[in-house]
Amino acid sequence: MYGLVMRIISGTSRGRRLAAHRGPAIRPTSSRVKGSIFNSLGDDVAGKLVLDLFAGTGNLGLEALSRGAKRVFFVEKDAHALRLIEKNLSTCGMQMSAEIFTTDANRAIGIFHQRGESFDLILMDPPYRQGMVRETLRELETEPIYHEGSILVVQHDRREPLPDITQGWCVIRQRRMGDTVISFLMPKPLKSVVVVDP
């Protein structure tokens, strides 16, 4: 394992260096990919309730907070990564706008569903080529924690395309950067039923 330099790209903590470490359980999102994600989101971050699944070092969620997200929920089960998230939140002075869940993504989704949470933006960067994209999307379909205007951002390997179980979502944008594909999805609108009086 070796160190990796990461910084906040924009917002109130722009240029702030983040603690990072890359290893078997942690694969931080590169600055190039992170920049592409947030440039595409634009104003769809400020004031929003954000969920950072498979948070790793907290790189994506911290960027969202710097760009004005109302609150970010970080979900990560790796103990070393959790310490990095806590350290980075402290470095940026963002502890009061964050909540950390020490569990796996699917269990966290169930907890949020029971609590009645509804996120505006869900960031999802699971381990590549381990079937986690399919599993997590299936859990989101079963226990929705989003609304009609929510955006789901999925990072996945180009050799692991989005599974066909995403029938409840529409892909609004995709961008390939090397071996990484960034997919932006929104829930499909519910069909309205028009009742005509006789």
FENDA-V502797 format. One record per residue. N is the residue number from 1. PSI is psi in degrees with one decimal (* if undefined). NEAR is the number of other C-alpha atoms within 8 Angstrom. D_FIRST is the distance of its C-alpha to the first C-alpha in Angstrom with 1 decimal. Layout:
BEGIN
n = {N	N}
psi = {PSI	PSI}
near = {NEAR	NEAR}
d_first = {D_FIRST	D_FIRST}
END
This chain:
BEGIN
n = {1	2	3	4	5	6	7	8	9	10	11	12	13	14	15	16	17	18	19	20	21	22	23	24	25	26	27	28	29	30	31	32	33	34	35	36	37	38	39	40	41	42	43	44	45	46	47	48	49	50	51	52	53	54	55	56	57	58	59	60	61	62	63	64	65	66	67	68	69	70	71	72	73	74	75	76	77	78	79	80	81	82	83	84	85	86	87	88	89	90	91	92	93	94	95	96	97	98	99	100	101	102	103	104	105	106	107	108	109	110	111	112	113	114	115	116	117	118	119	120	121	122	123	124	125	126	127	128	129	130	131	132	133	134	135	136	137	138	139	140	141	142	143	144	145	146	147	148	149	150	151	152	153	154	155	156	157	158	159	160	161	162	163	164	165	166	167	168	169	170	171	172	173	174	175	176	177	178	179	180	181	182	183	184	185	186	187	188	189	190	191	192	193	194	195	196	197	198}
psi = {153.2	160.0	160.0	131.0	124.1	145.0	156.2	131.8	-41.6	167.5	-160.0	-26.5	23.5	132.4	-9.1	129.1	136.2	144.8	133.2	154.6	127.9	135.4	-167.8	-34.4	-7.2	122.9	85.9	144.8	130.9	157.3	-35.1	-45.9	-43.2	-43.3	-40.5	-41.9	-52.1	-27.7	-37.4	-37.4	-34.4	-120.3	0.0	27.3	-45.9	129.4	5.8	155.5	120.2	140.7	123.3	95.1	147.5	53.5	-25.5	-120.2	-4.8	10.8	-50.2	-46.4	-37.8	-38.9	-40.2	-43.2	-41.7	-31.6	12.5	10.4	142.5	-45.5	144.9	132.8	119.0	127.9	118.6	139.3	-15.4	125.9	-41.5	-42.3	-39.2	-39.7	-37.0	-40.1	-47.4	-42.8	-43.5	-38.2	-41.1	-43.1	-39.7	-3.3	36.3	12.6	-35.1	-13.8	15.6	155.4	133.9	131.9	118.4	81.4	176.5	163.2	-45.6	-39.5	-39.9	-40.9	-42.2	-41.0	-45.7	-37.9	-42.7	-33.7	-8.5	23.4	146.7	112.6	143.7	-33.3	126.8	120.3	127.1	110.6	72.6	165.5	139.8	146.2	39.5	12.1	6.9	-29.4	-49.2	-48.5	-44.2	-40.4	-37.8	-40.4	-38.7	-34.5	-39.0	-40.9	77.4	132.3	43.4	173.5	-177.2	-32.8	6.5	154.3	133.8	124.5	118.3	126.0	130.7	160.4	144.9	-22.2	3.0	75.9	162.8	134.2	162.9	6.4	6.3	35.6	-20.9	-0.4	152.5	136.7	115.5	-18.6	145.6	143.9	131.4	131.3	97.4	-126.7	-5.0	135.2	132.0	118.4	129.3	124.7	152.4	149.2	141.3	134.9	142.6	137.7	128.4	143.4	122.6	122.1	121.2	123.2	139.9	*}
near = {6	6	7	7	8	11	10	15	9	10	10	7	9	10	8	8	8	11	10	11	10	12	8	6	6	10	9	9	8	7	9	6	9	10	9	8	10	8	7	6	8	7	5	6	12	10	8	13	11	16	13	15	13	13	14	13	14	12	13	11	15	11	12	13	13	13	11	12	14	11	12	15	12	15	16	16	11	9	6	6	12	13	8	12	11	9	9	13	12	9	8	8	7	10	9	5	9	11	9	8	10	9	9	10	11	9	8	11	12	10	8	11	12	7	6	7	9	10	13	12	13	13	13	12	10	10	7	9	9	6	7	10	12	10	9	10	10	10	12	10	8	6	9	9	12	9	9	8	7	12	11	11	13	12	11	16	11	9	6	8	7	8	7	5	8	10	6	8	9	10	9	8	7	9	7	9	8	5	8	10	13	13	13	12	13	13	12	8	5	4	4	4	4	4	4	4	3	2}
d_first = {0.0	3.8	7.1	9.6	13.3	15.5	19.2	22.2	24.2	27.7	29.9	30.5	27.0	26.6	24.3	22.7	19.1	16.8	14.0	10.9	7.2	5.8	4.9	7.9	10.2	9.7	10.8	12.5	15.9	16.2	19.0	21.2	21.2	21.6	24.4	26.1	26.1	27.6	30.0	31.3	31.8	33.6	35.8	34.7	32.3	34.6	36.2	34.5	33.0	29.5	27.3	23.6	22.6	19.0	18.4	14.6	14.4	18.1	17.9	20.9	23.0	22.7	23.9	26.8	27.8	27.8	30.1	32.5	31.6	33.7	31.2	27.8	26.8	23.1	22.3	19.0	18.6	15.1	15.6	12.5	13.2	16.8	16.3	14.8	17.8	20.2	18.9	19.2	22.6	23.8	22.7	24.7	27.5	27.4	27.4	31.0	30.4	27.7	27.4	24.4	24.7	22.6	23.2	22.7	24.1	27.3	28.3	27.9	30.1	32.7	32.7	33.2	35.9	37.7	37.6	39.1	36.3	36.5	33.8	34.5	31.1	28.5	25.0	23.2	19.7	19.1	16.6	18.0	20.5	20.7	24.1	23.1	25.0	28.2	27.8	27.3	30.1	32.3	31.7	32.6	35.7	36.7	36.0	36.4	35.0	36.1	39.4	41.1	39.6	35.9	33.2	30.3	27.4	25.3	22.2	22.1	21.4	24.4	24.7	25.1	28.1	29.5	31.4	35.1	35.2	34.9	38.7	38.8	36.9	37.6	35.0	36.1	33.6	30.7	28.6	26.3	23.6	22.0	20.8	21.1	24.5	25.5	28.5	30.8	33.2	36.1	38.2	41.3	44.4	46.7	49.9	52.8	56.0	59.1	62.1	65.5	68.5	71.4}
END
